[in-house]
Amino acid sequence: MPADQPEWVLAARRATGDRIRVRRLHQNMTQESLAHAAGVDRSTVQRMEAGAEMKLSHLLLVAHALRVHVTDLLHG
């Protein structure tokens, strides 16, 4: 994937990260507790919430840990 991505891709990643953060906080979870529940590193959750590129497998694991469908994180 090229380093220079269209702005809409970057905006979508940021929005997805924001939705992860909102769901996590709504469930009174820390990044550490979400990471543990999802089976990923806390730094992975931190990067996802910051809008960094995400692996589909990580997104699926986080959605499962938050008890939401992955599309809820992608599209609100």
Secondary structure, 3 states (H helix, E strand, C coil): CCCCCCHHHHHHHHHHHHHHHHHHHHCCCCHHHHHHHHCCCHHHHHHHHCCCCCCHHHHHHHHHHHCCCHHHHHHC
